[in-house]
Amino acid sequence: MLEKEFIFFKEHKAELQKKYLGKTIVIKNKKVVGVYPSEADALQEASKKFALGTFLIQKITAKEKDYIQRFHSRVCLR
């Protein structure tokens, strides 16, 4: 879905950390299209310009573990 945006992020992580450490960026079509102080601000502004599900919001931190999120659901499909 947003694989090309996440690959862009991983390939450019070092330069993005130098430039945007502590900020939240929006990536669309392998480009940084916005820089914001928080994830909420990024979502609010990016969703005004782009359809939901077409952009990646990424907080830029120095820790590798901050880039992995797991979501669990109690949904049972039959």
C-alpha positions as CSV (number, residue, x, y, z in Angstrom):
1,M,0.0,0.0,0.0
2,L,2.6,2.6,1.1
3,E,5.5,0.4,0.4
4,K,7.3,2.8,-1.9
5,E,7.0,5.6,0.7
6,F,8.4,3.4,3.5
7,I,11.2,2.1,1.3
8,F,12.1,5.8,0.5
9,F,12.1,6.5,4.2
10,K,14.4,3.6,5.0
11,E,16.8,4.4,2.1
12,H,17.1,8.1,3.2
13,K,16.7,7.6,7.0
14,A,20.2,9.1,7.8
15,E,19.7,12.3,5.8
16,L,16.1,12.6,7.1
17,Q,17.3,12.3,10.7
18,K,19.9,15.0,10.1
19,K,17.4,17.4,8.6
20,Y,14.2,16.6,10.5
21,L,15.1,15.0,13.9
22,G,12.3,15.5,16.3
23,K,9.8,16.5,13.6
24,T,7.1,14.5,11.8
25,I,7.2,14.3,8.1
26,V,4.7,13.4,5.4
27,I,6.0,11.3,2.5
28,K,4.1,10.9,-0.8
29,N,5.4,9.5,-4.1
30,K,8.9,9.2,-2.6
31,K,9.1,12.9,-1.6
32,V,8.8,14.7,1.6
33,V,5.7,16.9,1.1
34,G,5.4,18.3,4.6
35,V,7.1,18.8,7.9
36,Y,5.1,19.2,11.1
37,P,5.7,19.4,14.9
38,S,3.4,16.4,15.7
39,E,1.7,13.5,14.1
40,A,-1.7,15.0,14.7
41,D,-0.7,18.2,12.8
42,A,0.8,16.1,10.0
43,L,-2.5,14.1,9.6
44,Q,-4.7,17.1,9.8
45,E,-2.8,19.1,7.2
46,A,-1.9,16.2,4.8
47,S,-5.5,14.9,4.8
48,K,-6.6,18.4,3.5
49,K,-4.3,17.9,0.4
50,F,-4.3,14.1,-0.2
51,A,-6.6,11.2,0.1
52,L,-6.2,9.1,3.3
53,G,-4.1,6.0,2.6
54,T,-2.0,7.7,-0.1
55,F,0.7,9.2,2.2
56,L,3.0,8.1,5.0
57,I,3.4,10.0,8.2
58,Q,6.7,9.3,10.0
59,K,8.1,10.7,13.2
60,I,11.8,11.2,12.9
61,T,13.7,9.9,15.9
62,A,17.2,8.7,16.6
63,K,16.0,5.3,17.8
64,E,15.5,2.4,15.3
65,K,12.8,0.7,17.4
66,D,10.6,3.8,17.0
67,Y,10.0,2.9,13.4
68,I,8.3,-0.4,14.1
69,Q,4.6,-0.6,15.1
70,R,2.5,-3.6,15.7
71,F,-1.3,-3.5,15.8
72,H,-3.3,-6.3,17.3
73,S,-7.0,-6.9,16.8
74,R,-9.5,-9.2,18.4
75,V,-11.3,-9.7,15.1
76,C,-12.2,-13.2,14.3
77,L,-13.0,-14.0,10.6
78,R,-15.1,-17.1,9.8
